[in-house]
């Protein structure tokens, strides 16, 4: 089975092998994956971090050997920790990379990096500080960066930057962690999940102190949370119905 690493900043991961297909997620610089099907223009890949599957353009990744893939899997995860940074190639050209890009494969890509990074498990109190880095990022279905992000992509990236692994899909995330009985039991950094009229979980946000929540809805924003759900402080209406609060760490 072939393997690959993203050598570009933000690569679209699509449902179907087409440039106009819906975005499933994004492959950020340095992400590694298995290539489970390869065609003339497209490859179907499975990301190592969250096992999310989709199609990417063959021109938007670098194929690596199984030996290199195994070596990368054995390295501690190091991520870029600024909103935007740069790597430099052998021709002294600069490539921009977004917050949360993986720096583990720099040597495989022959790139240099001289910016700020983060690695290892961080204290739970650091989650809110990280979440604020994405504040006002526009909502983008399938997005994972400060330039466009969806609700579960936001929570996944905040946790990833602090050394914790969340699934990509909101329904999958809702199966992780320990359910709390009351809002009052929650701590900053816990995840709140919300469902629709059919009972399907469709949204997630990160709990803040004093019953506030930060979440991606139109943009990454801060709103109030009560027993009914999210109360939008601008429109003065409830926008999401609370289903459960989960303690992940």
N, C-alpha and C positions, 0 to 999 in steps of 0.2 A: 504493500500500500504506500503510495507517495505521501510526502509531507510537505508543508509549506510554512512560510513566515511572511507576514505583511511588511513590505519594505516601503510602503507609502503611508501617508498620515491617517486618512480616514477612507476605508474601502467599503462600498455598499455591499451588504449581504442580502440577497434577494430570494423571494419565494420560488421564482421560476428563472430559467436561464435567458433573461431578456433585460435590456436596459430600461424598459418601461414597467418592469414587474415591481410589485410592492416590496418595500423594505422590510426585512425581518429584523435586522440588527445592523451593526457596523463592526468591521474588523479594524481595530486601531493598530497603529505602528507597533511592530514587535510582537503582535499576537501570533501564536503558532497553532497549527491545525493539521488534521488528517484530511487528505484528498480522497473522498470515497467514490467519486465518479469524475472522469475527465472527458470533455468533449473538445471540439476544434477551438471554440472561443471561450467556453465556460467550464468551470470546475465546481462540483458540489463538495462542500467542505464541512467538517465538524470541528468547531472550535474546542481547543483543549480546556479552556477555563470553565465554560458552562455547558459544553456539549451542544450548543445551538448549531443548527444545520441550515445551510442555504447555499446559493450560487454566487460565485464571484468571477469577475473577468480574469482570464488567464494572464493578461498583461499587468495585473495589479497585485501580484505576489511573486515571491522567489521560492522555487522548489528546493528543499533540503533533504538530506539523506536521513534514513532511520537512525543512524548513529548520532547525527547532529540533533535530531529531534529528541532522542533519549537524553543527550547531554543537557539540552535546554531544560528538559523536565526535571533534571536533577539540581538545577541552579535555584537559589533563592530568588523570589520575585522582587524585582526593583522597578518602580514606576516613576514617571515624571510627575512632579508635584506642583508645577506652575500652570496657569491657564493655557499658555502656549510657550513652547520652547523650540529649539533648533537642534538638529544633528548635522554633522558635516561629513561629506563623502571624500573619497580619495582625490577628487578633482577640485576640492575646496568649495563645492557647491553646498548650499544650505537647504535643508528640508524642514519645513515646519511640522511639529508634532503637537497634538493636543494633550491636555491634562489626562493622566491615567495611561499614557502610552507605556508599553513594556520596554525596558532598557536591557533586559537579560540577554538579548541576542545581538548586541552591538558589535561584538567581535565577528559574528557570522556574517553580518551585513557590511563589515569594514567601515563602520561609521564612528565618529567621535561625538561625545556629548559632554558638555561642561556646565550643565544647569543643575537645578535642584531636583532631588529625588527622595523617595520614601520607600522603605522596605520593612518587612516584619509586622507583627501584630502591634497595633496601637491601642491605647486605652479607649474605652467606650466614650469617654468625654470628648474625644477628638472628632467623633462622627459629625456633630453639629457644625464645628468649625470647617470641616471638609465640605459639608452640604452648602455652606454659604458661598463657596467658590463657584457654585453653579447658579447662584441666585440671578434671576432675570434671563436665564438661558431660554430661548424660545422653545415651545413644545414642537417636537418632531417625532412622528411615529417611527419607531425603529432606531432613533438617535441615541447616542451615548456620549456626547461631548458638550462643552459649554456653548457650542454654536448651534445646538439643536439636540433635544433629548426628550425621551418619553418617561412616563412615571416609573416603570420598573427598571429602565435603563439608569435613571437617576439614583434610585436606591442601590442598585447593583454596583454602580461606579463608586458611590460614597463608601460602601462597605469594602469594595475591592481595594481602594486606596488606603484603607486601614488594616488590610491583611486578612479580610474575611470573604468567604465565597458565598454569593447568592446566585440562585438560578436567574435566567434571563426573563422568563415569562412571569407575569404577576400571579397567575394561578399556581405556578410552581413555587414561587416565593412564599405564598400563603401556606404551603405545606411544611415549611421550615420553622424551627423554633418552637417555643412554648406559648400557648394561648393564655392570656390574662383574663380574669373575670371582670375587672373594673378598670376604667380609665385611671382611677386614682392609684392603681398598682403600677402604672407604667413609669418608665424613666426616659429621659432624653436619649434618643438613639433607637428606641424600640420602633417597630413598624406597625402602622395602622392600615388595615385593609377595608375596602369598601365594595359593596355589591350593587347590582342593578335590580330591577323589579322581578327578574326571573331567578334571583339568588346567585347569579354568577359574579364572582369577584372580578372587578374591572379596574380597580385603581388602588394605589398604595402611596403612602407618604411616611415621613420620618417625624416622630414625636419630638417636640421641643418642651422646654420648661413652661409651666403655667398654662397648660392646655392650648398651646399653639402647635401648629404643624407646618412643616415645609414640604412642598410637593410640586410636581410638574402638572400644571393645568393652565393652558394658554402660554404660560411661562413658569419657571421655577419661582414660586411665591410662598409667602407666609400667610396663613389664615388661622382662624380660631377652630378649635375642635371641642364639641360637646357630645352628649350621649346620643344625639341624633346623627351627627356626622360633621362634615366640614361646613363651617359658616364663613362665606366669602365676605371679607371685611370691606370690599369695595361695593359689591352689589347688594349687600345686606340680605342675602338669601342662602339657604343650605344648598350645596352643590353635589354632595356625595353622602350616601347613607352608610354609616359605620357598620361593619360586620364583625371584625375582631381585631384585637391588638396582640401582636406576637413579640415575645422577647427572643431575639436571635442570639445575643451574647450577654 
